[in-house]
Amino acid sequence: MSGDVRLAAFWSAQQVRLTAVLDGLVPPGARVFYLDYPVSSNVGDLLLYHGTEAWLSKSGHQVVGRASIIDFRFPRLAADVAILCQGGGNFGDLYRHQRFREAVVARYPGNRIVFLPQTVHYQSAQAIAESRRRLSAHDDLHLVLREHRSLALAEQYFPGCRTYLAPDMAVMLYPITRQYTRSGPGGQLCLFRRDKERPAEHLPTRGCCTWEGDWKQILGVHYIALRLLQALIITAGTLGPTSVTARVWKAFTWQLVQRSAARFLAADRIETSRLHGHIFAVLLGVPSRLHDNSYGKNAAYFRCWHKPMALADDSLILE
């Protein structure tokens, strides 16, 4: 079987699993509100965002509204509207998004609420107890977890909630990413976290990097434009959500995804401690070595979805 055929089979299997879980919760054509789309400078968040939009389009959902955490004003929603909360790696007490989602859960007791595929991580037992109290009060809340470790934690922490296992929303970007061709100077591109999730230990292969940085450096001068637009949207968000800002953000950030793809495809190999750096590399067919983050998120995801379906001996490696 050729590499391209194996790559297509790899992503098709994950898309089938993800779509089966989500269609069971929100049937195709249903009315939905897409909540907490990321106004972020993290390209990984943007991959999640565009993967979610690809799924919404493919499934034919009627999107009655979109809002970020910045401009959501808790509008009145009809009972048949399902609320879809953005997936990713912020289910827990590391980031502010969980508190926001819990406020949504409290405000909309009569609507179905679906947390799109998430990783669970808490540092505080008190935060776990508070989340348990808030989430267990809702009768139609569905938690989709993106690996076995998070599924087990959700079942332990939130026994009253319905839980499901499905891969990351970025899997829906295939085969969109296959429009690009590989060309460039080659070498090893090293994309390493520089935030609160960076691993504590020194990554042993840094001396082999042809290029090293994080998403900010990948975007280069376009990062400045991104931050300016982000500031404008945050300012506009004080007035409430608008379809114009959502459309502008979607179009601009897709250009940044394309720029990031071109940079990845110019390398012979990706070395990364960012989960979506690795997922993006595999979407593009670029060999990748994945290092863990600070609390085991990367390793858990890799072992759940990538290790059992390795495309080649050197294309999916976990350090």
C-alpha positions, 0 to 999 in steps of 0.5 A: 500500500502506498504512503498516500493511500495509507495516509488517507486510510489513517485519517478516514478511520479517525473521521469515521469515528469522530463523525459517528460519535458527534452525529449520534449527539447532534444529528446532521441538519440539526440547529446548533450554536458554535461557542468559544471559537478561538480568538487565539494566536495559537495555530493549534487552536486555529486547526481545531477551529477550522476542523470544527467548521469543516465538520459543521459544513460536512454535516449540514448543521444549521448554525444559528450563531457563533461566538467566542468567549469574548463576545458571547452575551448569553442570548435566549436560545430555543430548546431545540438548539444544541450548544457546541463548546469548542474542543481542545486542551483546556478542560480543567483549571489551567485556563479560563475556558472551563469556568466559562463553559460551566457558566454556559451549562448553568445558564442553559439547563434546557438545551443539549450541550456538547463539549467537543473532544477535549483533554482533561487536566486539573491541578486542584482537588477543589476545582474538580469538586466545583466542576463536578457540582456545576456539570452534574446539575445539567441533565443533557450534558455530553462530554467527548474526550479525545483519549483514554486517559481523559475519558477515565478522568471524566468518568471518575470526576463527573460520574453523572455526565455522559462521556464518549471517546473520539479524536481531535476535531483537527482530523476533519482537515484531511484532505484539505491539507493535501492541496499543498506540495512539499518543497523547500530547503529541507532540514529538521523543523523544531516546534517547541512549547514556550508556555505553561505546558512546556516540558520541564526537561531539556529536549535532547534533539535540539542540537539537530534542529535546522530551525527552532521556535514556536507558533509565533515564529512560524507565523513571522511578520504575520503574527503582528497582523494576527495580534492586531486583528485579535485586539480589534475583535476583542474590542468589538466584542465588548459590543456583542457578537457580529457575523462580520467579525466571525467571517473576517477571523475565519478567512484571515486565520485560514490564510495563517493555517496555509502559511504554517502548512507551507513552512511545515512542508519545507522541512524534511522532519518535524520535531515538536512538543506541541500536539497539534504540531504533530497532528498537522505534520501527519495531516501533511504527510511530513515525518514527525517526532512528538515529545510530551507536554508538561502533564502527559497530554501528548503521550496520551493522545499519541497512544490512543490514536496514532501508535496503533495506526502508525503509517511508517516506521519513522513517521509517528514517533513518541519520545 
